[in-house]
Amino acid sequence: MTDLFDLPFEPPGPEPEPDPAPAEPVRRVWTVSELTAAIREMLETRFTEIWLEGELSNCRVWNTGHLYFTIKDAGAQIRAVMWRSAVRALRFAPEDGLQVVACGRVGVYDAKGEYQLVCEHMEPLGAGALQLAFEQLKKRLSAEGLFAPERKRPLPALPRAIGIVTSLDGAAIRDIVTVIFRRYPNAHLIIRPSRVQGEGAAADVARGLQEVAAVPGVDVIIVGRGGGSIEDLWAFNEEVVARAIAKSPVPVISAVGHETDVTIADFVADLRAPTPSAAAEMVVAGQEEFRARIDRLAGRAAAAATRRVERLRALTHRLSGRPGLAGFPGRVALGGRHVAEVTHALGRAGRALVAARERRYHELRLALETYDLRRQIGTVRTRLARVDAALRAAAVRSHTRADGRFRGQAARLESLSPLAVLGRGYAVCWDQTRTRIVRDASAVREGDGVRVTLHRGELECRVGRAGGRE
């Protein structure tokens, strides 16, 4: 008997057909560029903001300004790049062995098929970025000798002009000016307003130092500002300010912040003041010392003079009481009278001598003036002018007389000239050779040639018969 549980739940049907054989999978062939692009898209969309901690190695800044480096730990490493714009924003200098925390995104460098971290921000692990940058710059400048004590210059005792580089909006400038004018009213101040905080403040402070140092007469410069955080005071931790202070041709006092604030400018400056007011007191301290010393010397000189006068007065009193000096005041008075008389006589003789010398001087001067070349030249010029005028007049008269004689002779010659006769219609008859004047008709024969000179021109004629012509 068949058990009920052995029966199937569904009625029996036709036998199922066997499954068809599985189809062969389709093979896709990728190019290297396609695969790399797909990996890049996956990584860049997945790891868009990564904070990565590790140690820097192989740090290198290329001439393009980009920073290439590697971040590693004990088990792995990854290449990284930081573009130039992000490098400029760093407050410290990345170097090998430094533990940092870097923020960026994962990217793929297609040319080498490598993934890398495109770093956009970096800060040192442990110490802050500003503190690390401070220590790095301090170490580098100290190695160059900018902090050496032997290059520190003393402040001038009496400065002719005091240069000040600070902001006009802060309390530092008011404190400096108040202290200086209270202790040194005649001080000459050269104030160069400058930004002391924010972007571009360091470059402005450096330019201010150069401009004030170039002003003639400036003997010392105060540079600084009031207190604040390390970020507020950071302009005075920049290398450009430190080198401007080191290159200054006159001593520089750094007066940045409060007494507990320390900046790179304090190490480079010739003198560090805990506050701006203290810097002003240091500048005029020499003047105060001179005043005090002068007062002390004046007091000592007055006391010494008083003591000497008292000693001489006591000595005079003792000597005047001795018998041998009786009547000494009268003799001194007589001697004084004699001295006065001699002085008067000498003065009168001196004045008489001076008057005589003055008269002699005037006489010699008048005598010399007669031989003065300029006066002689003037006299000669006058004489020459008179002689020149006389010569011109004589020449005119001589010319006039000669012209009259010439015209008279010309008139006489004109009256005697045969040409004048010819002009009245007469003619002159010459022989053929023009060597003999024909005065008689018998002097020529028929056929001879003759020349007849008229008032204008000449005729060539031939004799035809006596008394006639052709």
C-alpha positions as CSV (number, residue, x, y, z in Angstrom):
1,M,0.0,0.0,0.0
2,T,1.4,3.3,-1.0
3,D,1.8,5.9,1.7
4,L,0.0,9.1,1.3
5,F,3.1,11.1,1.9
6,D,4.8,9.4,-1.0
7,L,2.4,10.9,-3.5
8,P,3.5,14.1,-5.3
9,F,1.8,17.4,-4.5
10,E,1.2,18.2,-8.2
11,P,-0.1,15.9,-10.8
12,P,2.5,14.3,-12.9
13,G,3.2,16.2,-16.2
14,P,5.6,15.8,-19.1
15,E,9.2,15.3,-18.5
16,P,11.2,18.7,-18.5
17,E,13.5,19.3,-21.3
18,P,17.2,19.5,-20.4
19,D,18.8,23.0,-20.1
20,P,20.6,24.3,-23.1
21,A,24.3,24.5,-23.0
22,P,25.6,27.9,-21.5
23,A,26.5,30.6,-24.0
24,E,30.2,31.6,-24.3
25,P,30.8,35.0,-22.5
26,V,31.5,38.0,-24.7
27,R,35.1,39.3,-24.3
28,R,35.7,43.1,-24.1
29,V,39.1,44.4,-25.0
30,W,40.2,47.7,-23.2
31,T,42.8,50.1,-24.4
32,V,45.3,51.3,-21.8
33,S,43.9,54.9,-22.1
34,E,40.3,53.6,-21.5
35,L,41.3,51.6,-18.5
36,T,43.3,54.4,-17.0
37,A,40.5,56.9,-17.6
38,A,38.0,54.5,-15.9
39,I,40.3,54.1,-12.9
40,R,40.8,57.8,-12.7
41,E,37.1,58.5,-12.8
42,M,36.5,55.9,-10.1
43,L,39.3,57.2,-7.8
44,E,38.5,60.9,-8.4
45,T,34.8,60.5,-7.7
46,R,35.4,58.3,-4.7
47,F,38.3,60.1,-3.0
48,T,37.5,63.7,-3.4
49,E,38.8,65.0,0.0
50,I,41.4,62.9,1.8
51,W,43.3,63.9,4.9
52,L,46.6,62.0,4.8
53,E,49.2,61.7,7.6
54,G,52.7,60.7,6.9
55,E,56.4,61.6,6.5
56,L,57.6,63.8,3.6
57,S,60.4,62.5,1.4
58,N,61.9,63.4,-2.0
59,C,60.6,67.0,-1.7
60,R,61.4,69.0,-4.8
61,V,60.2,72.3,-6.1
62,W,60.5,72.6,-9.9
63,N,61.2,75.7,-11.8
64,T,57.5,75.9,-12.6
65,G,56.8,76.5,-8.9
66,H,55.0,73.1,-8.4
67,L,56.1,70.9,-5.4
68,Y,56.5,67.2,-6.0
69,F,57.0,64.9,-3.0
70,T,56.2,61.5,-1.4
71,I,54.2,60.8,1.7
72,K,55.1,57.6,3.4
73,D,54.6,55.6,6.6
74,A,56.2,52.3,7.8
75,G,54.3,50.2,5.3
76,A,53.5,52.2,2.2
77,Q,54.0,55.4,0.3
78,I,52.2,57.6,-2.3
79,R,53.4,60.2,-4.6
80,A,51.9,63.7,-4.3
81,V,52.0,67.0,-6.1
82,M,51.1,70.5,-4.9
83,W,50.4,73.2,-7.5
84,R,52.2,76.5,-7.4
85,S,49.2,78.5,-6.1
86,A,48.9,76.2,-3.1
87,V,52.7,76.3,-2.5
88,R,52.6,80.0,-2.2
89,A,50.0,79.8,0.5
90,L,52.2,77.6,2.8
91,R,53.5,79.2,5.9
92,F,56.4,76.8,6.2
93,A,58.9,75.2,3.9
94,P,58.2,71.4,3.3
95,E,61.4,69.3,3.7
96,D,62.3,65.7,3.9
97,G,61.6,63.9,7.2
98,L,58.8,66.3,8.3
99,Q,55.7,64.7,9.7
100,V,52.7,66.4,8.1
101,V,48.9,66.2,7.6
102,A,48.0,66.8,3.9
103,C,44.6,67.4,2.5
104,G,43.7,66.8,-1.2
105,R,42.1,64.5,-3.7
106,V,43.3,61.3,-5.4
107,G,44.2,61.6,-9.0
108,V,45.8,59.6,-11.8
109,Y,48.8,60.6,-13.8
110,D,47.9,59.0,-17.2
111,A,51.4,59.3,-18.8
112,K,52.8,56.9,-16.2
113,G,49.7,55.1,-15.1
114,E,50.3,56.1,-11.4
115,Y,47.9,57.4,-8.9
116,Q,48.9,60.3,-6.8
117,L,47.6,62.8,-4.2
118,V,46.9,66.2,-5.5
119,C,47.6,68.2,-2.3
120,E,45.7,71.4,-1.7
121,H,46.6,72.1,1.9
122,M,49.4,70.9,4.3
123,E,50.2,71.6,7.9
124,P,52.9,70.1,10.1
125,L,52.0,67.5,12.6
126,G,52.3,68.6,16.2
127,A,53.7,72.2,16.0
128,G,51.7,74.8,14.0
129,A,52.7,75.9,10.6
130,L,53.5,79.4,11.7
131,Q,55.7,78.2,14.5
132,L,57.5,75.8,12.2
133,A,58.1,78.5,9.6
134,F,59.4,80.7,12.4
135,E,61.9,78.1,13.5
136,Q,63.0,77.3,10.0
137,L,63.6,81.0,9.1
138,K,65.3,81.6,12.4
139,K,67.7,78.7,11.9
140,R,68.5,79.7,8.3
141,L,69.2,83.4,9.1
142,S,71.2,82.5,12.2
143,A,73.4,80.3,10.0
144,E,74.0,83.3,7.7
145,G,75.2,85.3,10.6
146,L,72.3,87.9,10.7
147,F,71.9,87.4,14.4
148,A,75.6,87.7,15.3
149,P,76.3,90.1,18.1
150,E,79.4,91.6,16.4
151,R,77.2,93.1,13.6
152,K,75.0,95.0,16.1
153,R,75.5,98.7,16.0
154,P,75.2,101.1,18.9
155,L,72.6,103.8,18.9
156,P,73.6,107.4,18.3
157,A,73.9,109.6,21.4
158,L,72.2,112.6,19.8
159,P,70.3,111.5,16.7
160,R,69.7,114.3,14.1
161,A,66.5,112.7,12.8
162,I,64.6,109.6,14.0
163,G,62.8,107.4,11.4
164,I,59.6,105.5,12.3
165,V,58.0,102.8,10.2
166,T,54.6,101.7,11.6
167,S,50.9,102.1,11.1
168,L,49.2,105.5,11.6
169,D,46.1,103.7,12.9
170,G,47.6,101.9,15.9
171,A,48.5,103.0,19.4
172,A,52.2,102.4,18.8
173,I,52.8,105.6,16.8
174,R,51.0,107.7,19.5
175,D,53.1,106.1,22.2
176,I,56.4,106.7,20.4
177,V,55.7,110.3,19.5
178,T,54.4,111.1,23.0
179,V,57.5,109.7,24.7
180,I,60.0,111.3,22.3
181,F,58.5,114.8,22.4
182,R,58.1,114.6,26.2
183,R,61.8,113.8,26.7
184,Y,63.3,115.5,23.5
185,P,61.0,118.3,22.3
186,N,63.4,119.3,19.5
187,A,63.4,115.9,17.9
188,H,63.0,115.6,14.2
189,L,60.8,112.7,13.2
190,I,60.5,111.0,9.8
191,I,57.3,108.9,9.8
192,R,56.7,106.5,7.0
193,P,53.2,104.9,7.3
194,S,53.1,101.2,6.6
195,R,50.8,98.3,6.8
196,V,51.7,96.0,9.7
197,Q,49.2,93.2,9.3
198,G,47.6,91.2,6.5
199,E,48.6,90.4,3.0
200,G,51.4,92.5,1.6
201,A,52.3,94.0,5.0
202,A,55.8,92.5,5.1
203,A,56.7,93.9,1.7
204,D,55.4,97.3,2.7
205,V,57.4,97.3,5.9
206,A,60.6,96.4,3.9
207,R,60.0,99.3,1.5
208,G,59.4,101.7,4.3
209,L,62.7,100.7,5.9
210,Q,64.5,101.3,2.6
211,E,62.8,104.7,2.0
212,V,63.4,106.1,5.5
213,A,67.0,104.9,5.5
214,A,67.6,106.8,2.3
215,V,66.5,110.2,3.8
216,P,69.6,112.3,4.5
217,G,70.1,112.9,8.2
218,V,68.3,109.9,9.6
219,D,70.5,108.3,12.3
220,V,68.2,105.6,13.7
221,I,65.0,103.8,12.7
222,I,62.2,102.4,14.9
223,V,60.1,99.7,13.3
224,G,57.2,97.9,15.0
225,R,53.6,97.8,16.1
226,G,51.4,97.0,19.0
227,G,50.6,93.6,20.4
228,G,48.5,90.8,18.9
229,S,48.4,87.2,18.0
230,I,51.2,85.4,16.1
231,E,49.1,85.8,13.0
232,D,48.9,89.6,13.6
233,L,52.6,89.9,14.2
234,W,53.6,87.6,11.3
235,A,54.7,90.4,8.9
236,F,57.7,90.9,11.2
237,N,58.6,87.2,10.9
238,E,58.9,87.4,7.1
239,E,62.3,87.0,5.5
240,V,61.9,90.2,3.4
241,V,61.6,92.3,6.6
242,A,64.6,90.6,8.2
243,R,66.8,91.3,5.2
244,A,65.7,94.9,5.0
245,I,66.6,95.4,8.6
246,A,70.0,93.8,8.0
247,K,70.7,96.0,5.0
248,S,69.8,99.2,6.7
249,P,72.8,101.6,6.8
250,V,71.7,103.0,10.2
251,P,70.8,101.2,13.5
252,V,67.3,99.7,13.7
253,I,65.2,99.2,16.9
254,S,62.6,96.5,16.7
255,A,59.5,97.3,18.8
256,V,57.0,94.6,18.0
257,G,54.2,93.7,20.3
258,H,54.6,93.3,24.1
259,E,57.5,92.1,26.1
260,T,56.6,88.4,25.7
261,D,56.3,88.7,21.9
262,V,59.4,87.6,20.0
263,T,59.8,87.9,16.2
264,I,62.5,87.4,13.7
265,A,62.9,91.2,13.4
266,D,63.9,91.3,17.1
267,F,66.9,88.9,16.4
268,V,68.1,90.8,13.3
269,A,67.6,94.4,14.7
270,D,70.5,96.2,16.3
271,L,68.4,96.5,19.5
272,R,65.1,95.0,20.7
273,A,62.6,97.0,22.6
274,P,59.9,95.2,24.7
275,T,57.3,97.9,23.6
276,P,57.1,100.8,21.3
277,S,57.2,103.2,24.2
278,A,60.4,101.6,25.4
279,A,61.9,102.0,22.0
280,A,61.2,105.7,22.1
281,E,62.9,105.9,25.5
282,M,66.0,104.1,24.2
283,V,66.3,106.5,21.3
284,V,66.4,109.6,23.5
285,A,68.2,107.9,26.4
286,G,71.5,109.3,25.1
287,Q,70.1,112.9,25.2
288,E,69.0,112.4,28.8
289,E,72.4,111.1,29.7
290,F,74.1,114.1,28.1
291,R,71.8,116.5,30.0
292,A,72.4,114.7,33.3
293,R,76.2,114.7,32.7
294,I,76.1,118.4,31.7
295,D,74.1,119.2,34.9
296,R,76.6,117.3,37.0
297,L,79.6,119.0,35.4
298,A,78.0,122.4,35.8
299,G,77.4,121.8,39.4
300,R,80.9,120.6,40.0
301,A,82.3,123.6,38.1
302,A,80.2,126.1,40.1
303,A,81.2,124.5,43.4
304,A,84.9,124.5,42.4
305,A,84.7,128.2,41.4
306,T,82.9,129.1,44.7
307,R,85.5,127.3,46.7
308,R,88.4,129.0,44.9
309,V,86.8,132.5,45.3
310,E,86.4,131.8,49.0
311,R,90.0,130.7,49.3
312,L,91.3,133.8,47.4
313,R,89.1,136.1,49.5
314,A,90.5,134.6,52.7
315,L,94.0,134.9,51.4
316,T,93.5,138.5,50.4
317,H,92.0,139.3,53.9
318,R,95.1,137.7,55.6
319,L,97.6,139.5,53.4
320,S,95.9,142.9,53.7
321,G,96.4,142.8,57.5
322,R,100.2,142.5,57.2
323,P,102.4,145.6,57.8
324,G,104.3,145.4,54.6
325,L,101.1,145.6,52.5
326,A,99.8,148.7,54.2
327,G,98.6,151.2,51.6
328,F,98.5,148.5,48.9
329,P,95.0,149.4,47.7
330,G,96.1,153.0,47.2
331,R,99.1,151.8,45.1
332,V,96.8,149.5,43.2
333,A,94.6,152.5,42.5
334,L,97.5,154.6,41.3
335,G,98.7,151.8,39.1
336,G,95.2,151.5,37.7
337,R,95.2,155.3,37.0
338,H,98.6,155.0,35.2
339,V,97.4,152.1,33.2
340,A,94.3,154.1,32.2
341,E,96.4,157.1,31.1
342,V,98.8,154.9,29.2
343,T,95.9,153.1,27.6
344,H,94.4,156.4,26.6
345,A,97.7,157.7,25.1
346,L,98.2,154.5,23.2
347,G,94.7,154.7,21.8
348,R,95.2,158.3,20.7
349,A,98.5,157.4,19.1
350,G,97.0,154.4,17.4
351,R,94.1,156.5,16.1
352,A,96.5,159.2,14.8
353,L,98.6,156.5,13.1
354,V,95.6,154.9,11.5
355,A,94.4,158.3,10.3
356,A,97.8,159.1,8.8
357,R,97.8,155.7,7.1
358,E,94.3,156.3,5.7
359,R,95.4,159.7,4.3
360,R,98.5,158.1,2.7
361,Y,96.3,155.3,1.4
362,H,93.9,157.8,-0.3
363,E,96.8,159.7,-1.8
364,L,98.4,156.5,-3.2
365,R,95.0,155.4,-4.5
366,L,94.5,158.7,-6.4
367,A,98.0,158.4,-7.8
368,L,97.4,154.9,-9.0
369,E,94.0,155.9,-10.5
370,T,95.9,158.3,-12.8
371,Y,97.8,155.3,-14.2
372,D,94.7,153.2,-14.3
373,L,94.7,151.3,-17.6
374,R,91.0,151.6,-18.0
375,R,91.1,155.4,-17.7
376,Q,94.1,155.6,-20.1
377,I,92.3,153.5,-22.6
378,G,89.3,155.8,-22.3
379,T,91.5,158.9,-22.9
380,V,93.2,157.2,-25.9
381,R,89.8,156.2,-27.3
382,T,88.6,159.8,-27.0
383,R,91.7,161.1,-28.8
384,L,91.3,158.5,-31.5
385,A,87.7,159.5,-32.0
386,R,88.7,163.2,-32.4
387,V,91.5,162.3,-34.8
388,D,89.3,160.0,-36.8
389,A,86.7,162.7,-37.1
390,A,89.4,165.2,-38.2
391,L,90.8,162.7,-40.8
392,R,87.3,162.1,-42.2
393,A,86.6,165.8,-42.6
394,A,90.0,166.4,-44.2
395,A,89.4,163.5,-46.5
396,V,86.0,164.9,-47.5
397,R,87.5,168.3,-48.1
398,S,90.4,166.9,-50.2
399,H,88.0,164.8,-52.2
400,T,85.8,167.8,-52.9
401,R,88.7,169.9,-54.0
402,A,90.1,167.1,-56.2
403,D,86.7,166.5,-57.7
404,G,86.4,170.2,-58.5
405,R,89.7,170.2,-60.2
406,F,88.9,167.1,-62.1
407,R,85.6,168.4,-63.4
408,G,87.3,171.7,-64.5
409,Q,90.1,169.8,-66.4
410,A,87.5,167.5,-67.9
411,A,85.5,170.5,-69.1
412,R,88.7,172.0,-70.7
413,L,89.6,168.7,-72.3
414,E,86.1,168.4,-73.6
415,S,86.3,171.8,-75.2
416,L,89.6,171.0,-76.8
417,S,88.7,167.5,-77.9
418,P,88.3,167.0,-81.7
419,L,85.4,164.7,-80.9
420,A,83.5,167.7,-79.7
421,V,84.1,169.3,-83.0
422,L,82.9,166.2,-84.8
423,G,79.8,166.3,-82.6
424,R,78.9,169.7,-84.2
425,G,78.8,168.0,-87.7
426,Y,82.4,168.1,-88.8
427,A,84.4,165.0,-90.0
428,V,88.1,164.1,-90.2
429,C,89.6,162.6,-93.4
430,W,92.5,160.1,-93.1
431,D,94.6,158.3,-95.7
432,Q,94.1,154.7,-96.4
433,T,96.5,153.6,-93.6
434,R,94.9,156.0,-91.2
435,T,98.3,157.5,-90.3
436,R,97.9,160.9,-91.9
437,I,95.1,163.5,-92.0
438,V,94.2,164.7,-95.4
439,R,94.0,168.5,-95.3
440,D,94.4,169.2,-99.0
441,A,92.6,167.6,-102.0
442,S,95.8,167.6,-103.9
443,A,97.3,165.3,-101.3
444,V,95.3,162.4,-102.9
445,R,94.9,161.1,-106.4
446,E,92.0,159.6,-108.2
447,G,91.3,156.0,-107.0
448,D,93.0,156.4,-103.6
449,G,91.2,155.1,-100.6
450,V,90.5,157.4,-97.6
451,R,88.8,157.0,-94.2
452,V,86.3,159.5,-92.9
453,T,85.8,159.7,-89.1
454,L,82.4,161.0,-88.0
455,H,81.0,161.8,-84.6
456,R,79.6,158.2,-84.6
457,G,81.3,155.7,-86.8
458,E,83.7,155.8,-89.7
459,L,83.4,155.6,-93.5
460,E,85.7,154.0,-96.1
461,C,85.7,156.1,-99.3
462,R,87.5,156.1,-102.6
463,V,88.5,159.3,-104.5
464,G,86.8,159.6,-108.0
465,R,87.9,163.0,-109.1
466,A,89.3,166.1,-107.5
467,G,86.8,167.7,-105.3
468,G,84.4,164.7,-105.5
469,R,84.0,161.2,-104.1
470,E,82.2,157.9,-104.7
